[in-house]
Amino acid sequence: MGTDRLAVGGAVLAVLLVAGSGVAVRGAADRMRTEEERPPARIQVSCSPAGITVSAREVAAGTAGVTLDVSTTMADGAYLVLDASAQGWGDPLPREPETWVRPVPPGDVELVCSTDGESRPGMSADVLVVDPDAHWRDASLGDAGCTMTGGQPAWKFGAARGDSPQAAVDALLAVMTADSGRAIDARDAGLGYPDADTQTWVALSGDGRGFTIDVVRGETGAPAYAASPNYLCGGSGKPPAY
């Protein structure tokens, strides 16, 4: 599972980068709700050949995103697709009920039970994600000092692991520093939910060049987090001399 999550790190980053500017406005409105009006912190989603069932049409995000209790009676190979705005992603439906936490930004999301990624009558439900506790961080990589070049080199450094995001990043930078002979610092870019399974950090040099780091929560029984270098920041688009 940890390897799969590393593979989708870039896709999750894209989701965070294109989240709408209206998130901050919606978050402020959500915080005005009283506790009596507060939506549930999780919803049940059930997929069957007859259609989709959701326990509520509104859900409050937590520190890691939106919590879904997912079950199905559909045949093997079916997916639950979370389609938020222009971006979306899906996961195979589990044989046994599972709890999923997904970094869906505040706003409208369409849940689709599907065998081919397409929405069919009765197989989709619209849910509103709200953020009454202001967990979602409405920032961009530019705010963190990283101007994306579009470059994604074939890094020679594999994933480094640690019991926390900071420990995993420190382990990665120790290897890169030993290889290059120069110290490298990195910090959390402050994107999306603070405890999301995939987080983005940035490492920048004095001239603005650097790279992003994907920090991914590992599977149960493995070291808690894995950190890997990903996209380039700034400069000419060539890798910095790390």
C-alpha positions in Angstrom: 0.0 0.0 0.0 2.8 2.4 0.8 4.3 2.0 -2.7 0.9 2.7 -4.3 0.5 5.8 -2.2 3.9 7.1 -3.4 2.8 6.6 -7.0 -0.2 8.8 -6.6 1.6 11.5 -4.7 1.9 13.7 -7.8 -1.8 13.3 -8.5 -2.7 14.4 -5.0 -0.4 17.4 -5.4 -2.3 18.4 -8.5 -5.6 18.2 -6.6 -4.2 20.6 -4.0 -2.9 23.0 -6.5 -6.2 23.5 -8.4 -8.6 23.7 -5.4 -10.8 26.7 -5.9 -10.3 30.1 -4.3 -13.7 30.0 -2.8 -12.6 27.5 -0.2 -11.5 30.2 2.3 -14.9 32.0 2.0 -16.8 28.8 2.5 -14.6 27.9 5.5 -15.4 31.2 7.2 -19.1 30.6 6.7 -18.8 27.1 8.1 -17.3 28.4 11.3 -20.4 30.4 12.0 -22.5 27.3 12.4 -23.6 26.3 15.9 -22.8 22.9 17.3 -26.4 21.9 16.9 -26.1 22.5 13.1 -22.8 20.8 12.8 -22.7 18.1 10.1 -21.4 14.6 10.9 -17.7 14.0 10.9 -18.1 10.9 8.8 -20.7 9.4 6.4 -21.5 5.9 5.4 -21.4 5.2 1.6 -22.8 1.9 0.3 -22.5 0.8 -3.4 -24.8 -1.9 -4.7 -26.0 -3.0 -8.2 -29.2 -1.1 -7.4 -27.5 2.2 -6.6 -25.6 4.3 -4.1 -26.7 5.1 -0.6 -25.2 7.8 1.6 -26.0 8.5 5.3 -25.9 12.3 4.9 -25.5 14.9 2.2 -23.1 17.0 4.2 -19.9 16.1 6.0 -17.4 18.0 8.2 -13.8 17.6 7.2 -11.2 16.5 9.9 -7.5 17.2 10.1 -6.7 14.6 7.5 -9.7 15.2 5.2 -13.1 13.5 4.7 -14.0 10.3 6.5 -16.1 7.7 4.6 -17.3 4.3 5.9 -17.4 2.4 2.6 -19.2 -0.9 1.9 -20.4 -2.7 -1.3 -22.3 -5.6 -2.7 -21.1 -4.9 -6.3 -19.0 -7.4 -8.2 -15.2 -7.3 -8.0 -13.6 -4.6 -10.1 -16.1 -1.8 -9.0 -14.8 1.6 -7.9 -15.9 4.5 -5.7 -15.0 7.6 -7.6 -14.7 11.0 -5.8 -15.2 13.6 -8.4 -14.4 17.1 -6.9 -14.6 19.9 -9.5 -12.3 19.3 -12.5 -10.2 16.7 -10.7 -11.1 13.4 -9.3 -9.8 10.0 -8.3 -11.2 6.6 -7.4 -10.3 3.5 -5.4 -11.4 -0.1 -5.8 -14.3 -0.9 -3.6 -13.3 -3.2 -0.7 -14.5 -6.7 -0.2 -15.2 -6.0 3.4 -16.3 -2.6 4.9 -13.5 -0.1 5.3 -13.0 3.4 6.6 -11.4 5.8 4.1 -10.0 9.2 4.7 -9.5 11.3 1.6 -8.2 14.9 1.2 -11.2 16.2 -0.6 -11.2 20.1 -0.4 -14.3 21.9 1.0 -17.0 22.2 -1.6 -19.2 19.9 -3.6 -18.1 16.4 -4.4 -19.9 13.7 -6.5 -19.6 10.1 -5.2 -19.9 7.6 -8.0 -20.2 3.8 -7.7 -18.9 2.5 -11.0 -17.3 -0.4 -12.9 -15.9 1.8 -15.7 -15.5 5.3 -14.2 -18.8 6.5 -15.7 -21.8 7.9 -13.8 -25.0 6.1 -14.4 -28.6 6.9 -13.1 -28.9 6.0 -9.5 -25.2 5.4 -9.0 -24.1 8.8 -7.9 -24.7 11.2 -5.0 -23.7 14.8 -4.4 -22.2 15.6 -1.0 -21.1 18.9 0.4 -17.8 19.0 2.3 -17.7 21.7 4.9 -14.8 22.9 7.1 -16.1 24.3 10.3 -12.8 24.0 12.2 -10.7 25.5 9.4 -8.5 22.5 8.8 -8.0 23.1 5.1 -5.0 25.3 4.3 -5.8 27.3 1.3 -2.2 27.8 0.1 -0.2 27.1 -3.0 3.4 26.0 -3.7 4.1 29.6 -4.7 3.2 30.7 -1.2 5.9 28.3 0.0 8.4 29.9 -2.3 8.4 27.2 -5.0 7.7 28.2 -8.6 7.0 25.0 -10.4 9.2 24.4 -13.5 7.3 21.3 -14.6 10.4 19.2 -14.3 10.3 15.9 -12.6 13.8 14.3 -12.7 14.6 10.6 -12.4 15.9 11.0 -8.8 18.6 8.6 -7.7 17.4 8.8 -4.1 14.8 6.4 -3.0 12.2 6.9 -0.3 13.5 7.6 3.2 11.4 6.6 6.2 10.6 7.9 9.7 8.1 7.8 12.4 6.8 11.3 11.6 6.8 13.5 8.5 9.7 15.6 9.9 11.7 12.4 10.7 11.1 11.0 7.2 12.2 14.3 5.6 15.2 14.6 7.8 16.3 11.0 6.8 15.9 11.9 3.1 17.9 15.2 3.5 20.6 13.4 5.4 21.2 11.1 2.5 21.1 13.9 -0.1 23.4 16.0 2.0 25.9 13.2 2.4 25.8 12.7 -1.4 26.2 16.4 -2.3 28.3 17.7 0.5 25.9 20.6 1.1 23.3 21.1 3.7 19.6 21.1 2.6 16.7 22.4 4.6 13.0 21.7 4.0 9.7 22.7 5.4 6.0 21.8 5.2 4.5 23.7 2.2 1.2 24.1 4.1 -1.0 22.6 1.4 -4.4 21.1 2.1 -5.1 19.2 5.3 -2.3 19.1 7.9 -2.6 15.3 8.6 -3.4 14.1 5.1 -1.9 10.8 4.1 0.1 12.6 1.5 1.8 15.9 2.4 4.0 18.2 0.4 7.2 19.8 1.7 9.7 22.1 -0.2 13.4 22.3 -0.1 14.9 25.6 -1.5 18.4 27.0 -1.9 19.3 30.6 -1.7 18.8 31.2 -5.4 15.2 30.0 -5.3 16.0 26.6 -6.9 14.9 23.4 -5.1 12.3 20.7 -5.2 9.2 19.4 -3.6 9.1 16.4 -1.3 6.2 14.0 -1.2 5.7 12.7 2.4 3.4 9.7 2.4 1.9 7.8 5.4 2.9 4.1 5.3 0.8 1.0 5.7 0.1 -0.5 9.1 3.2 -2.2 10.5 5.7 -0.2 8.4 7.5 3.0 9.4 4.9 5.7 9.7 6.0 8.0 6.8 8.1 7.8 3.6 9.6 10.9 2.0 10.7 11.2 -1.7 11.9 14.1 -3.9 9.5 14.9 -6.6 9.1 18.1 -8.7 11.7 20.9 -9.4 11.2 24.5 -8.2 12.5 27.7 -9.8 15.6 28.6 -11.7 16.2 27.2 -15.2 14.3 24.0 -14.6 17.6 22.1 -14.2 18.1 20.2 -11.0 20.0 22.1 -8.3 23.5 21.0 -7.4 22.4 18.7 -4.6 
